């Protein structure tokens, strides 16, 4: 007989676990921590929870899908330490209607007498109660106090039912108070926007007026974007002052023009993110305000007088935000930023800042909000724009709405592969070659290669207007040294060409003057006699207008001669032949396919590595882009046109050599040493923020700590910061990651999860031939269960084609492609296959931590040979 198992307990499938309680019977959430074994024709399948302590909450019907439990579940009268059942506490503190949206919670470790007569291990709780129940099923000691305090301070939404009329009045009063303020702030915002619109309708008469209109347009757009969530916080000072915090700063219309709303980036707003009961920073209370459009729907108060010691800032608002369905796009988090995140966001931009953070710690949130903060605080930085580097185009699409929503447009988003707009990555390559071409040695190799292509000093013989003119080798050597110093190849070429035009003009003038001197010597006696007879004294002299008598060129005529030389096609052809223009792609192709050149300029490479590089197929791979970028920088532009565009981001995007005011890098652990050089070329000031998780590194360079990863770029001159709390991934999933990290060779502990979804991860074991059907069925169930949210599928690289054929309505990605992304539910395909890939345990760590609610895994048995 098939059995359900949970820990060491076994129960027959046909036994329905009935529980007592006053709430009506409810259907168990589909797939929540089941563990089933199902015999099917053509193969077998088993579903079991990942946690050894998880226990099935419902019986399993063999006639139904292995992903859907069949029996209902009702609340269990579990007893707490003070003798009351958890159900009684729920009824007291949440009211009898609290069960309308109840979720199932499992307590496998409870003692038998704790759960009641039948010893059941499941309990239906409303969402607001889930975070107040400990893992062993006991309510936290301050459960009733926290809920009551929240209600008294107006916490809860407009749809919740308080336990008493007094609490109801307090809640409604708080919401009404904040609604009144939101109405005032919205009216003020609308009026300012109308005034700006009037000014923008006027025609800009000159460049100064156009620049002013661009500034006004940015202000107008920022006000328009601030409509949703205009006000989200309030600080009540111990001195009685009240400050509201929002997306933008507003001032009232009174004579004093006093602040009405504080911009979240302003110093005055910082206590909203950093004040605690231990360090209240002069504040008595912090209030989070929840809005939908222009309506206040709830408030969440946090006393800062020491009566509570919440671990998180605005815990209620944060957990509510984390429980929301995902939309496939990242949203702003300015209302729920935590103290350790805010510290990094507001850190000085005086040098490289490297932020280590495990999955779900908010690395990307911190990076993007830091951009908004820096552009607000350092206005001149907007003149240079900020570059945001992400790991993939899909990731950039995921975050695309965040910075515009924060009112920032002076931002260019790219990947390392797209920094060279005219070059396309057309092929994959082996990890060996990716590692070889990512080494820092290529920077000096390419520098030496380009230097070898410079012309050598020699005597130059040039033809001008039918005559030959010679420029001595010593003069050429001096001009070469002057032109090359500190300039890239093509700029040095242009500087030398200009000097050559002057040198040739000087030689032409000198030879003409010498010829005139010879002619004058023959007529000297004649001229002397003529002068004596005429009583005049003519002197050979050059004037600004020339002389018809002495034949010398004036300064103006010499300048005209230089211009004619510069425009002469014969002279241009000579310079091109002697100092040719070069193309980075052609040049790199020549180098990488020539073993002799590789051995000469990259002697650090082994013969085997040289052969591997030289025999690569045609087309550019990802690791070629940094080499092309280095060559493009060493060569410089032949003609560097002034970039055009109304906004600075447009101009920066079009110019390869643009220097940015700041660079932000996400998933920075993946950058090779040559990719770091790409970053430094675009930000020589080293005003850089890099976020990542060294334990998620999958790149071929195999760095195991940040000191190794950034040594070639920064040496020891960089600052470290760390994010330690996981907000995204539920505790049930994070519990699986520690052994995976150890297998990956990490000595770090995973970040600490602060929330529980109440859903145990599950596995389904299938034969490889059943993969397509099982994956399709699992995705259907997950999409139904998380309707309105998102589902993602992660698989080994050689399984994605098979899965894409049957899963066309959800993303199917490799572990590497899933970096930085998240979904409500993740279906992990063949985790053993992911672990078997290069740096596979790091990839599996990434894949496990992409979900915000539920994780399912399809395990393949009797692994067939990979196609």
Secondary structure as UniProt FT lines:
FT   STRAND          3..6
FT   TURN            7..8
FT   STRAND          9..12
FT   TURN            13..14
FT   STRAND          26..27
FT   TURN            30..31
FT   STRAND          36..40
FT   TURN            41..42
FT   STRAND          43..49
FT   TURN            52..53
FT   TURN            62..63
FT   TURN            66..67
FT   STRAND          72..73
FT   TURN            81..82
FT   HELIX           86..94
FT   HELIX           96..101
FT   STRAND          103..106
FT   TURN            108..109
FT   HELIX           112..114
FT   TURN            117..118
FT   STRAND          122..125
FT   HELIX           127..130
FT   TURN            131..132
FT   TURN            135..136
FT   TURN            141..142
FT   HELIX           143..152
FT   TURN            153..154
FT   STRAND          155..157
FT   TURN            158..159
FT   HELIX           165..201
FT   HELIX           207..225
FT   TURN            226..229
FT   STRAND          231..237
FT   TURN            238..239
FT   STRAND          242..246
FT   STRAND          250..251
FT   TURN            255..256
FT   STRAND          259..263
FT   TURN            264..265
FT   HELIX           267..269
FT   HELIX           271..274
FT   TURN            281..282
FT   STRAND          283..292
FT   TURN            293..294
FT   STRAND          295..303
FT   TURN            313..314
FT   HELIX           315..322
FT   TURN            334..336
FT   HELIX           339..345
FT   STRAND          353..357
FT   TURN            359..360
FT   HELIX           363..377
FT   TURN            379..380
FT   HELIX           381..384
FT   STRAND          386..389
FT   HELIX           393..405
FT   TURN            406..407
FT   STRAND          411..414
FT   HELIX           416..418
FT   TURN            421..422
FT   HELIX           431..437
FT   HELIX           441..452
FT   STRAND          460..464
FT   TURN            465..466
FT   STRAND          467..471
FT   HELIX           473..484
FT   TURN            485..486
FT   HELIX           489..522
FT   HELIX           524..534
FT   TURN            544..545
FT   TURN            548..550
FT   HELIX           555..566
FT   HELIX           569..578
FT   HELIX           584..592
FT   HELIX           595..601
FT   TURN            603..604
FT   HELIX           607..614
FT   HELIX           622..635
FT   HELIX           648..654
FT   TURN            656..657
FT   STRAND          662..665
FT   HELIX           668..670
FT   HELIX           673..682
FT   TURN            684..685
FT   STRAND          688..692
FT   HELIX           694..696
FT   TURN            700..701
FT   HELIX           706..714
FT   TURN            715..716
FT   STRAND          719..723
FT   STRAND          725..726
FT   HELIX           731..734
FT   TURN            735..736
FT   HELIX           737..743
FT   TURN            744..745
FT   STRAND          752..753
FT   STRAND          762..767
FT   HELIX           768..770
FT   HELIX           771..785
FT   TURN            786..788
FT   STRAND          791..794
FT   HELIX           797..799
FT   HELIX           800..804
FT   TURN            805..806
FT   STRAND          811..813
FT   TURN            815..820
FT   STRAND          823..829
FT   HELIX           831..836
FT   TURN            838..839
FT   HELIX           840..848
FT   STRAND          851..861
//
